[in-house]
Amino acid sequence: MQIREDDNSLVVGDFNFYLSLEDRNGPGGNLQDTILFNEAIGQAGLIELPLKGRAFTWNNMQQDPLLKQLDWFFTSVNWTTQYPNTMVHPMSKPVSDHIPCKINDWDKYSKVDSVQVRKFLA
C-alpha cells in the first residue's frame, strides 16, 4: 500500500503488531514482526497519531493482565499538514478486551470530500 502525499487518509485498526517491543507491559514480543511492521508503515508514508492518556489498547482481562498497544491510528502526510490537531482519545473501557478510541473532531473530517478512510483487517 502506498499513500500519495496529496491524499487525506486515515488508516486505523487492530493490526496485532507493535511499533516497539515496549508496546506491551511484559517481556516478549517478536522483534522481526516489529521491524517488518515499522518498514511497512514507513514504506506507505504513514504518520502515527499518538493515543492520548493511555499506553495500551488491549488487555487479556486476566488477574495479572498482559497489556499491549495493538490498535493503531495513522495518517497521510497531507492529513497531518491540513489537520495538525488531530488526536486519538481512549474512551471508557467496555466488556471487550480492546479499548474503544475516538478521533477528535471526527464530524469535521468526515464531511471533507477528499478524505479517504481506509480500514485494513490484519
C-alpha positions in Angstrom: 0.0 0.0 0.0 1.4 3.4 -0.9 -0.3 6.6 0.1 0.2 9.6 -2.1 1.5 12.7 -0.4 -1.6 14.7 -1.6 -4.1 12.1 -0.1 -6.0 12.9 3.0 -6.0 9.4 4.5 -6.6 7.7 7.9 -5.5 4.1 8.4 -6.8 2.7 11.6 -7.3 -0.7 13.1 -6.3 -3.7 15.2 -3.0 -4.6 13.5 -1.9 -7.1 16.1 1.7 -5.8 15.7 3.9 -3.5 17.8 5.9 -0.5 16.7 8.2 -1.2 19.6 8.7 -4.1 22.0 7.8 -1.5 24.7 4.2 -1.5 23.4 3.5 -4.2 25.9 3.7 -4.3 29.7 5.8 -7.5 30.0 8.7 -9.3 28.3 8.2 -11.0 25.0 7.1 -10.0 21.5 8.6 -10.7 18.2 11.3 -8.3 17.1 11.2 -9.4 13.5 7.5 -8.7 13.3 8.1 -5.3 14.9 10.8 -4.5 12.3 8.5 -5.6 9.4 5.6 -3.6 10.7 7.7 -0.4 11.0 9.0 -1.0 7.5 5.5 -1.3 6.1 4.4 1.9 7.9 7.4 3.7 6.6 7.1 2.5 3.0 3.4 3.5 3.0 4.4 7.0 4.1 2.2 6.9 7.1 2.5 9.0 10.3 1.3 7.7 13.7 -1.4 9.6 15.6 -0.5 9.1 19.2 -3.0 7.8 21.7 -3.6 10.5 24.4 -3.8 9.4 28.0 -3.3 5.7 27.7 -0.3 3.5 26.8 -2.2 0.3 25.8 -5.3 -0.5 23.8 -5.7 -4.2 24.6 -5.7 -6.4 27.7 -6.1 -10.1 28.2 -8.5 -9.4 31.1 -6.7 -11.7 33.5 -5.9 -11.2 37.2 -2.4 -10.1 36.3 -3.2 -8.6 32.9 -1.0 -8.6 29.8 -1.4 -5.1 28.2 -0.5 -4.3 24.6 -0.8 -1.5 22.1 -2.3 -3.3 19.1 -4.7 -0.7 17.8 -3.0 1.9 15.7 -4.0 5.2 14.1 -2.1 6.5 11.1 -2.5 9.5 8.7 -1.0 10.6 5.5 1.5 13.4 5.4 -1.1 15.7 3.8 -3.7 14.9 6.5 -1.1 15.9 9.2 -0.4 19.1 7.4 -4.1 20.0 6.9 -5.3 18.8 10.3 -2.3 19.2 12.7 -4.5 19.0 15.8 -5.9 15.5 15.1 -5.7 13.4 18.2 -6.9 9.9 19.3 -8.6 9.7 22.7 -9.4 6.5 24.6 -12.9 6.1 25.7 -14.2 4.2 28.7 -13.5 0.5 28.7 -16.4 -1.8 27.8 -16.6 -5.5 28.2 -14.3 -6.0 25.2 -10.6 -6.7 25.5 -9.9 -3.6 23.3 -10.3 0.0 24.4 -12.6 2.0 22.1 -11.0 5.2 20.8 -12.3 8.4 19.3 -10.6 10.6 16.8 -11.2 14.2 17.9 -13.5 16.4 15.7 -14.4 13.3 13.6 -17.5 15.0 12.3 -15.4 17.8 10.8 -13.1 15.4 9.0 -15.8 13.0 7.7 -17.5 15.9 5.9 -14.4 16.7 3.8 -14.9 15.4 0.3 -11.3 14.4 -0.2 -11.0 12.3 2.9 -10.4 8.6 2.4 -10.9 6.4 5.4 -9.2 3.1 4.9 -9.6 0.1 7.2 -7.4 -2.9 6.7 -8.0 -6.1 8.6 -5.0 -7.9 9.9 
